[in-house]
């Protein structure tokens, strides 16, 4: 029983570490993937949209 408790405690610790790492990775991915494309895509998307709509 003691061994099981130790294993469970270690697993819980591992899960907490993994969840924290995943949260950090997700926040980093969101910052790296969302911010640059938005600034890069907005001007490129606006110009082609304006060209066909005006004529």
N, CA, C and O atoms as a Tripos MOL2 file, in Angstrom:
@<TRIPOS>MOLECULE
protein
  220   219    55     0     0
PROTEIN
NO_CHARGES

@<TRIPOS>ATOM
      1 N           0.8490   -1.2070    0.0000 N.3       1 UNK1
      2 CA          0.0000    0.0000    0.0000 C.3       1 UNK1
      3 C           0.8800    1.2500    0.0000 C.2       1 UNK1
      4 O           0.6050    2.2080   -0.7230 O.2       1 UNK1
      5 N           1.9220    1.2360    0.8010 N.am      2 UNK2
      6 CA          2.8020    2.4120    0.8350 C.3       2 UNK2
      7 C           3.4280    2.6420   -0.5410 C.2       2 UNK2
      8 O           3.5420    3.7780   -1.0010 O.2       2 UNK2
      9 N           3.8290    1.5490   -1.1870 N.am      3 UNK3
     10 CA          4.4260    1.7130   -2.5180 C.3       3 UNK3
     11 C           3.4150    2.3370   -3.4780 C.2       3 UNK3
     12 O           3.7640    3.2040   -4.2790 O.2       3 UNK3
     13 N           2.1740    1.8960   -3.3930 N.am      4 UNK4
     14 CA          1.1550    2.4580   -4.2750 C.3       4 UNK4
     15 C           1.0010    3.9540   -4.0210 C.2       4 UNK4
     16 O           0.9230    4.7430   -4.9630 O.2       4 UNK4
     17 N           0.9570    4.3400   -2.7560 N.am      5 UNK5
     18 CA          0.8280    5.7650   -2.4400 C.3       5 UNK5
     19 C           2.0090    6.5440   -3.0060 C.2       5 UNK5
     20 O           1.8410    7.6390   -3.5410 O.2       5 UNK5
     21 N           3.2020    5.9730   -2.8840 N.am      6 UNK6
     22 CA          4.3860    6.6640   -3.4160 C.3       6 UNK6
     23 C           4.2780    6.7910   -4.9310 C.2       6 UNK6
     24 O           4.5570    7.8510   -5.4920 O.2       6 UNK6
     25 N           3.8700    5.7000   -5.5960 N.am      7 UNK7
     26 CA          3.7430    5.7560   -7.0540 C.3       7 UNK7
     27 C           2.6910    6.7830   -7.4560 C.2       7 UNK7
     28 O           2.8990    7.5610   -8.3870 O.2       7 UNK7
     29 N           1.5700    6.7820   -6.7550 N.am      8 UNK8
     30 CA          0.5140    7.7500   -7.0740 C.3       8 UNK8
     31 C           1.0280    9.1760   -6.8780 C.2       8 UNK8
     32 O           0.7850   10.0480   -7.7110 O.2       8 UNK8
     33 N           1.7330    9.4060   -5.7830 N.am      9 UNK9
     34 CA          2.2590   10.7470   -5.5220 C.3       9 UNK9
     35 C           3.2200   11.1660   -6.6360 C.2       9 UNK9
     36 O           3.1790   12.3000   -7.1110 O.2       9 UNK9
     37 N           4.0820   10.2350   -7.0430 N.am     10 UNK10
     38 CA          5.0390   10.5690   -8.1020 C.3      10 UNK10
     39 C           4.3000   10.8440   -9.4100 C.2      10 UNK10
     40 O           4.6490   11.7720  -10.1400 O.2      10 UNK10
     41 N           3.2760   10.0360   -9.7060 N.am     11 UNK11
     42 CA          2.5090   10.2660  -10.9300 C.3      11 UNK11
     43 C           1.8130   11.6260  -10.8830 C.2      11 UNK11
     44 O           1.7950   12.3590  -11.8710 O.2      11 UNK11
     45 N           1.2440   11.9510   -9.7300 N.am     12 UNK12
     46 CA          0.5710   13.2480   -9.5920 C.3      12 UNK12
     47 C           1.5670   14.3790   -9.8250 C.2      12 UNK12
     48 O           1.2650   15.3560  -10.5090 O.2      12 UNK12
     49 N           2.7540   14.2340   -9.2490 N.am     13 UNK13
     50 CA          3.7730   15.2740   -9.4450 C.3      13 UNK13
     51 C           4.1350   15.3870  -10.9200 C.2      13 UNK13
     52 O           4.2760   16.4920  -11.4440 O.2      13 UNK13
     53 N           4.2870   14.2450  -11.5900 N.am     14 UNK14
     54 CA          4.6310   14.2760  -13.0090 C.3      14 UNK14
     55 C           3.5240   14.9540  -13.8070 C.2      14 UNK14
     56 O           3.7940   15.7550  -14.7030 O.2      14 UNK14
     57 N           2.2770   14.6290  -13.4760 N.am     15 UNK15
     58 CA          1.1550   15.2310  -14.2060 C.3      15 UNK15
     59 C           1.1490   16.7450  -14.0120 C.2      15 UNK15
     60 O           0.9630   17.4990  -14.9670 O.2      15 UNK15
     61 N           1.3530   17.1850  -12.7680 N.am     16 UNK16
     62 CA          1.3740   18.6280  -12.5110 C.3      16 UNK16
     63 C           2.4950   19.2930  -13.3100 C.2      16 UNK16
     64 O           2.3060   20.3650  -13.8840 O.2      16 UNK16
     65 N           3.6590   18.6510  -13.3430 N.am     17 UNK17
     66 CA          4.7700   19.2300  -14.1080 C.3      17 UNK17
     67 C           4.4180   19.2970  -15.5850 C.2      17 UNK17
     68 O           4.6710   20.3030  -16.2470 O.2      17 UNK17
     69 N           3.8300   18.2160  -16.1010 N.am     18 UNK18
     70 CA          3.4870   18.1930  -17.5230 C.3      18 UNK18
     71 C           2.4410   19.2590  -17.8370 C.2      18 UNK18
     72 O           2.5360   19.9430  -18.8560 O.2      18 UNK18
     73 N           1.4520   19.3990  -16.9710 N.am     19 UNK19
     74 CA          0.4180   20.4000  -17.2310 C.3      19 UNK19
     75 C           1.0220   21.8040  -17.2290 C.2      19 UNK19
     76 O           0.6670   22.6330  -18.0670 O.2      19 UNK19
     77 N           1.9260   22.0700  -16.2980 N.am     20 UNK20
     78 CA          2.5740   23.3830  -16.2580 C.3      20 UNK20
     79 C           3.3980   23.5940  -17.5290 C.2      20 UNK20
     80 O           3.3630   24.6710  -18.1230 O.2      20 UNK20
     81 N           4.1440   22.5550  -17.9480 N.am     21 UNK21
     82 CA          4.9430   22.6860  -19.1650 C.3      21 UNK21
     83 C           4.0310   22.9110  -20.3670 C.2      21 UNK21
     84 O           4.3260   23.7450  -21.2230 O.2      21 UNK21
     85 N           2.9220   22.1690  -20.4340 N.am     22 UNK22
     86 CA          1.9980   22.3360  -21.5510 C.3      22 UNK22
     87 C           1.4290   23.7500  -21.5640 C.2      22 UNK22
     88 O           1.3130   24.3640  -22.6250 O.2      22 UNK22
     89 N           1.0790   24.2630  -20.4040 N.am     23 UNK23
     90 CA          0.5330   25.6220  -20.3380 C.3      23 UNK23
     91 C           1.5650   26.6260  -20.8470 C.2      23 UNK23
     92 O           1.2330   27.5370  -21.6070 O.2      23 UNK23
     93 N           2.8180   26.4540  -20.4240 N.am     24 UNK24
     94 CA          3.8620   27.3740  -20.8750 C.3      24 UNK24
     95 C           4.0710   27.2380  -22.3810 C.2      24 UNK24
     96 O           4.2010   28.2390  -23.0860 O.2      24 UNK24
     97 N           4.1040   25.9910  -22.8760 N.am     25 UNK25
     98 CA          4.3040   25.7810  -24.3040 C.3      25 UNK25
     99 C           3.1420   26.3810  -25.0910 C.2      25 UNK25
    100 O           3.3480   27.0210  -26.1230 O.2      25 UNK25
    101 N           1.9210   26.1710  -24.6000 N.am     26 UNK26
    102 CA          0.7700   26.7130  -25.3170 C.3      26 UNK26
    103 C           0.8250   28.2320  -25.3550 C.2      26 UNK26
    104 O           0.5500   28.8330  -26.3940 O.2      26 UNK26
    105 N           1.1760   28.8620  -24.2370 N.am     27 UNK27
    106 CA          1.2480   30.3210  -24.2160 C.3      27 UNK27
    107 C           2.3240   30.8030  -25.1880 C.2      27 UNK27
    108 O           2.1340   31.7950  -25.8920 O.2      27 UNK27
    109 N           3.4590   30.0920  -25.2220 N.am     28 UNK28
    110 CA          4.5250   30.4780  -26.1430 C.3      28 UNK28
    111 C           4.0800   30.2710  -27.5840 C.2      28 UNK28
    112 O           4.3310   31.1170  -28.4420 O.2      28 UNK28
    113 N           3.4180   29.1470  -27.8500 N.am     29 UNK29
    114 CA          2.9630   28.8790  -29.2140 C.3      29 UNK29
    115 C           1.9520   29.9350  -29.6440 C.2      29 UNK29
    116 O           1.9990   30.4230  -30.7730 O.2      29 UNK29
    117 N           1.0470   30.2830  -28.7520 N.am     30 UNK30
    118 CA          0.0400   31.2900  -29.0920 C.3      30 UNK30
    119 C           0.7280   32.6060  -29.4360 C.2      30 UNK30
    120 O           0.3700   33.2540  -30.4200 O.2      30 UNK30
    121 N           1.7060   33.0020  -28.6400 N.am     31 UNK31
    122 CA          2.3920   34.2650  -28.8970 C.3      31 UNK31
    123 C           3.1520   34.2060  -30.2140 C.2      31 UNK31
    124 O           3.1460   35.1720  -30.9770 O.2      31 UNK31
    125 N           3.8130   33.0690  -30.4910 N.am     32 UNK32
    126 CA          4.6550   32.9900  -31.6840 C.3      32 UNK32
    127 C           3.8130   32.7910  -32.9380 C.2      32 UNK32
    128 O           4.1640   33.3130  -33.9960 O.2      32 UNK32
    129 N           2.7060   32.0470  -32.8460 N.am     33 UNK33
    130 CA          1.9480   31.7250  -34.0510 C.3      33 UNK33
    131 C           0.9250   32.8060  -34.3720 C.2      33 UNK33
    132 O           0.6940   33.1000  -35.5450 O.2      33 UNK33
    133 N           0.3010   33.4100  -33.3480 N.am     34 UNK34
    134 CA         -0.7920   34.3360  -33.6270 C.3      34 UNK34
    135 C          -0.3000   35.7530  -33.9250 C.2      34 UNK34
    136 O          -0.7950   36.3890  -34.8550 O.2      34 UNK34
    137 N           0.6620   36.2570  -33.1550 N.am     35 UNK35
    138 CA          1.0170   37.6620  -33.3140 C.3      35 UNK35
    139 C           1.6800   37.9620  -34.6670 C.2      35 UNK35
    140 O           1.2490   38.9060  -35.3290 O.2      35 UNK35
    141 N           2.6980   37.2210  -35.1170 N.am     36 UNK36
    142 CA          3.3180   37.5830  -36.3900 C.3      36 UNK36
    143 C           2.3860   37.4240  -37.5910 C.2      36 UNK36
    144 O           2.3450   38.3240  -38.4290 O.2      36 UNK36
    145 N           1.6240   36.3100  -37.7210 N.am     37 UNK37
    146 CA          0.7540   36.1750  -38.8900 C.3      37 UNK37
    147 C          -0.2930   37.2840  -38.9600 C.2      37 UNK37
    148 O          -0.6120   37.7600  -40.0490 O.2      37 UNK37
    149 N          -0.8260   37.6960  -37.8260 N.am     38 UNK38
    150 CA         -1.8480   38.7500  -37.8450 C.3      38 UNK38
    151 C          -1.2580   40.0250  -38.4540 C.2      38 UNK38
    152 O          -1.8810   40.6420  -39.3180 O.2      38 UNK38
    153 N          -0.0740   40.4170  -38.0140 N.am     39 UNK39
    154 CA          0.5310   41.6400  -38.5370 C.3      39 UNK39
    155 C           0.9430   41.4510  -39.9940 C.2      39 UNK39
    156 O           0.9260   42.4040  -40.7720 O.2      39 UNK39
    157 N           1.3130   40.2240  -40.3670 N.am     40 UNK40
    158 CA          1.7770   39.9890  -41.7320 C.3      40 UNK40
    159 C           0.6050   39.7640  -42.6770 C.2      40 UNK40
    160 O           0.6740   40.1370  -43.8480 O.2      40 UNK40
    161 N          -0.4820   39.1520  -42.1760 N.am     41 UNK41
    162 CA         -1.5870   38.8180  -43.0710 C.3      41 UNK41
    163 C          -2.5230   40.0080  -43.2930 C.2      41 UNK41
    164 O          -3.0800   40.1620  -44.3800 O.2      41 UNK41
    165 N          -2.6980   40.8480  -42.2680 N.am     42 UNK42
    166 CA         -3.6650   41.9370  -42.4060 C.3      42 UNK42
    167 C          -3.3700   42.8170  -43.6230 C.2      42 UNK42
    168 O          -4.2740   43.0220  -44.4330 O.2      42 UNK42
    169 N          -2.1670   43.3430  -43.7940 N.am     43 UNK43
    170 CA         -1.9200   44.1950  -44.9630 C.3      43 UNK43
    171 C          -2.0510   43.4230  -46.2660 C.2      43 UNK43
    172 O          -2.5640   43.9600  -47.2480 O.2      43 UNK43
    173 N          -1.5930   42.1620  -46.2970 N.am     44 UNK44
    174 CA         -1.6600   41.3930  -47.5400 C.3      44 UNK44
    175 C          -3.1060   41.0530  -47.8740 C.2      44 UNK44
    176 O          -3.4740   40.9990  -49.0470 O.2      44 UNK44
    177 N          -3.9320   40.8230  -46.8470 N.am     45 UNK45
    178 CA         -5.3350   40.4890  -47.1100 C.3      45 UNK45
    179 C          -6.1350   41.7390  -47.4850 C.2      45 UNK45
    180 O          -7.0570   41.6670  -48.2970 O.2      45 UNK45
    181 N          -5.7850   42.8680  -46.9010 N.am     46 UNK46
    182 CA         -6.5620   44.0760  -47.1680 C.3      46 UNK46
    183 C          -6.3620   44.5440  -48.6130 C.2      46 UNK46
    184 O          -7.3220   44.9590  -49.2620 O.2      46 UNK46
    185 N          -5.1450   44.4840  -49.1170 N.am     47 UNK47
    186 CA         -4.9060   45.0090  -50.4620 C.3      47 UNK47
    187 C          -5.6350   44.1920  -51.5320 C.2      47 UNK47
    188 O          -6.2620   44.7950  -52.4020 O.2      47 UNK47
    189 N          -5.5900   42.8540  -51.5200 N.am     48 UNK48
    190 CA         -6.3330   42.1180  -52.5430 C.3      48 UNK48
    191 C          -7.8450   42.2860  -52.3930 C.2      48 UNK48
    192 O          -8.5680   42.2840  -53.3900 O.2      48 UNK48
    193 N          -8.3230   42.4300  -51.1710 N.am     49 UNK49
    194 CA         -9.7600   42.6160  -50.9890 C.3      49 UNK49
    195 C         -10.2040   43.9790  -51.5320 C.2      49 UNK49
    196 O         -11.2660   44.0860  -52.1450 O.2      49 UNK49
    197 N          -9.4010   45.0060  -51.3110 N.am     50 UNK50
    198 CA         -9.7900   46.3400  -51.7720 C.3      50 UNK50
    199 C          -9.7560   46.4110  -53.3070 C.2      50 UNK50
    200 O         -10.6100   47.0580  -53.9130 O.2      50 UNK50
    201 N          -8.7860   45.7570  -53.9300 N.am     51 UNK51
    202 CA         -8.6650   45.8540  -55.3880 C.3      51 UNK51
    203 C          -9.9100   45.3240  -56.1040 C.2      51 UNK51
    204 O         -10.4540   46.0320  -56.9530 O.2      51 UNK51
    205 N         -10.3860   44.1080  -55.7990 N.am     52 UNK52
    206 CA        -11.5580   43.6060  -56.5350 C.3      52 UNK52
    207 C         -12.8530   44.3250  -56.1510 C.2      52 UNK52
    208 O         -13.7730   44.3990  -56.9660 O.2      52 UNK52
    209 N         -12.9430   44.8510  -54.9390 N.am     53 UNK53
    210 CA        -14.2110   45.4560  -54.5190 C.3      53 UNK53
    211 C         -14.4110   46.8180  -55.1840 C.2      53 UNK53
    212 O         -15.5320   47.1310  -55.5830 O.2      53 UNK53
    213 N         -13.3680   47.6370  -55.3170 N.am     54 UNK54
    214 CA        -13.5460   48.9780  -55.8730 C.3      54 UNK54
    215 C         -13.9070   48.9410  -57.3640 C.2      54 UNK54
    216 O         -14.8520   49.6210  -57.7620 O.2      54 UNK54
    217 N         -13.2100   48.1920  -58.1900 N.am     55 UNK55
    218 CA        -13.5800   48.1710  -59.6260 C.3      55 UNK55
    219 C         -14.7920   47.2540  -59.8660 C.2      55 UNK55
    220 O         -15.2440   47.1110  -61.0020 O.2      55 UNK55
@<TRIPOS>BOND
     1     1     2 1
     2     2     3 1
     3     3     4 2
     4     3     5 am
     5     5     6 1
     6     6     7 1
     7     7     8 2
     8     7     9 am
     9     9    10 1
    10    10    11 1
    11    11    12 2
    12    11    13 am
    13    13    14 1
    14    14    15 1
    15    15    16 2
    16    15    17 am
    17    17    18 1
    18    18    19 1
    19    19    20 2
    20    19    21 am
    21    21    22 1
    22    22    23 1
    23    23    24 2
    24    23    25 am
    25    25    26 1
    26    26    27 1
    27    27    28 2
    28    27    29 am
    29    29    30 1
    30    30    31 1
    31    31    32 2
    32    31    33 am
    33    33    34 1
    34    34    35 1
    35    35    36 2
    36    35    37 am
    37    37    38 1
    38    38    39 1
    39    39    40 2
    40    39    41 am
    41    41    42 1
    42    42    43 1
    43    43    44 2
    44    43    45 am
    45    45    46 1
    46    46    47 1
    47    47    48 2
    48    47    49 am
    49    49    50 1
    50    50    51 1
    51    51    52 2
    52    51    53 am
    53    53    54 1
    54    54    55 1
    55    55    56 2
    56    55    57 am
    57    57    58 1
    58    58    59 1
    59    59    60 2
    60    59    61 am
    61    61    62 1
    62    62    63 1
    63    63    64 2
    64    63    65 am
    65    65    66 1
    66    66    67 1
    67    67    68 2
    68    67    69 am
    69    69    70 1
    70    70    71 1
    71    71    72 2
    72    71    73 am
    73    73    74 1
    74    74    75 1
    75    75    76 2
    76    75    77 am
    77    77    78 1
    78    78    79 1
    79    79    80 2
    80    79    81 am
    81    81    82 1
    82    82    83 1
    83    83    84 2
    84    83    85 am
    85    85    86 1
    86    86    87 1
    87    87    88 2
    88    87    89 am
    89    89    90 1
    90    90    91 1
    91    91    92 2
    92    91    93 am
    93    93    94 1
    94    94    95 1
    95    95    96 2
    96    95    97 am
    97    97    98 1
    98    98    99 1
    99    99   100 2
   100    99   101 am
   101   101   102 1
   102   102   103 1
   103   103   104 2
   104   103   105 am
   105   105   106 1
   106   106   107 1
   107   107   108 2
   108   107   109 am
   109   109   110 1
   110   110   111 1
   111   111   112 2
   112   111   113 am
   113   113   114 1
   114   114   115 1
   115   115   116 2
   116   115   117 am
   117   117   118 1
   118   118   119 1
   119   119   120 2
   120   119   121 am
   121   121   122 1
   122   122   123 1
   123   123   124 2
   124   123   125 am
   125   125   126 1
   126   126   127 1
   127   127   128 2
   128   127   129 am
   129   129   130 1
   130   130   131 1
   131   131   132 2
   132   131   133 am
   133   133   134 1
   134   134   135 1
   135   135   136 2
   136   135   137 am
   137   137   138 1
   138   138   139 1
   139   139   140 2
   140   139   141 am
   141   141   142 1
   142   142   143 1
   143   143   144 2
   144   143   145 am
   145   145   146 1
   146   146   147 1
   147   147   148 2
   148   147   149 am
   149   149   150 1
   150   150   151 1
   151   151   152 2
   152   151   153 am
   153   153   154 1
   154   154   155 1
   155   155   156 2
   156   155   157 am
   157   157   158 1
   158   158   159 1
   159   159   160 2
   160   159   161 am
   161   161   162 1
   162   162   163 1
   163   163   164 2
   164   163   165 am
   165   165   166 1
   166   166   167 1
   167   167   168 2
   168   167   169 am
   169   169   170 1
   170   170   171 1
   171   171   172 2
   172   171   173 am
   173   173   174 1
   174   174   175 1
   175   175   176 2
   176   175   177 am
   177   177   178 1
   178   178   179 1
   179   179   180 2
   180   179   181 am
   181   181   182 1
   182   182   183 1
   183   183   184 2
   184   183   185 am
   185   185   186 1
   186   186   187 1
   187   187   188 2
   188   187   189 am
   189   189   190 1
   190   190   191 1
   191   191   192 2
   192   191   193 am
   193   193   194 1
   194   194   195 1
   195   195   196 2
   196   195   197 am
   197   197   198 1
   198   198   199 1
   199   199   200 2
   200   199   201 am
   201   201   202 1
   202   202   203 1
   203   203   204 2
   204   203   205 am
   205   205   206 1
   206   206   207 1
   207   207   208 2
   208   207   209 am
   209   209   210 1
   210   210   211 1
   211   211   212 2
   212   211   213 am
   213   213   214 1
   214   214   215 1
   215   215   216 2
   216   215   217 am
   217   217   218 1
   218   218   219 1
   219   219   220 2
@<TRIPOS>SUBSTRUCTURE
     1 UNK1         2 RESIDUE 1 A UNK
     2 UNK2         6 RESIDUE 1 A UNK
     3 UNK3        10 RESIDUE 1 A UNK
     4 UNK4        14 RESIDUE 1 A UNK
     5 UNK5        18 RESIDUE 1 A UNK
     6 UNK6        22 RESIDUE 1 A UNK
     7 UNK7        26 RESIDUE 1 A UNK
     8 UNK8        30 RESIDUE 1 A UNK
     9 UNK9        34 RESIDUE 1 A UNK
    10 UNK10       38 RESIDUE 1 A UNK
    11 UNK11       42 RESIDUE 1 A UNK
    12 UNK12       46 RESIDUE 1 A UNK
    13 UNK13       50 RESIDUE 1 A UNK
    14 UNK14       54 RESIDUE 1 A UNK
    15 UNK15       58 RESIDUE 1 A UNK
    16 UNK16       62 RESIDUE 1 A UNK
    17 UNK17       66 RESIDUE 1 A UNK
    18 UNK18       70 RESIDUE 1 A UNK
    19 UNK19       74 RESIDUE 1 A UNK
    20 UNK20       78 RESIDUE 1 A UNK
    21 UNK21       82 RESIDUE 1 A UNK
    22 UNK22       86 RESIDUE 1 A UNK
    23 UNK23       90 RESIDUE 1 A UNK
    24 UNK24       94 RESIDUE 1 A UNK
    25 UNK25       98 RESIDUE 1 A UNK
    26 UNK26      102 RESIDUE 1 A UNK
    27 UNK27      106 RESIDUE 1 A UNK
    28 UNK28      110 RESIDUE 1 A UNK
    29 UNK29      114 RESIDUE 1 A UNK
    30 UNK30      118 RESIDUE 1 A UNK
    31 UNK31      122 RESIDUE 1 A UNK
    32 UNK32      126 RESIDUE 1 A UNK
    33 UNK33      130 RESIDUE 1 A UNK
    34 UNK34      134 RESIDUE 1 A UNK
    35 UNK35      138 RESIDUE 1 A UNK
    36 UNK36      142 RESIDUE 1 A UNK
    37 UNK37      146 RESIDUE 1 A UNK
    38 UNK38      150 RESIDUE 1 A UNK
    39 UNK39      154 RESIDUE 1 A UNK
    40 UNK40      158 RESIDUE 1 A UNK
    41 UNK41      162 RESIDUE 1 A UNK
    42 UNK42      166 RESIDUE 1 A UNK
    43 UNK43      170 RESIDUE 1 A UNK
    44 UNK44      174 RESIDUE 1 A UNK
    45 UNK45      178 RESIDUE 1 A UNK
    46 UNK46      182 RESIDUE 1 A UNK
    47 UNK47      186 RESIDUE 1 A UNK
    48 UNK48      190 RESIDUE 1 A UNK
    49 UNK49      194 RESIDUE 1 A UNK
    50 UNK50      198 RESIDUE 1 A UNK
    51 UNK51      202 RESIDUE 1 A UNK
    52 UNK52      206 RESIDUE 1 A UNK
    53 UNK53      210 RESIDUE 1 A UNK
    54 UNK54      214 RESIDUE 1 A UNK
    55 UNK55      218 RESIDUE 1 A UNK
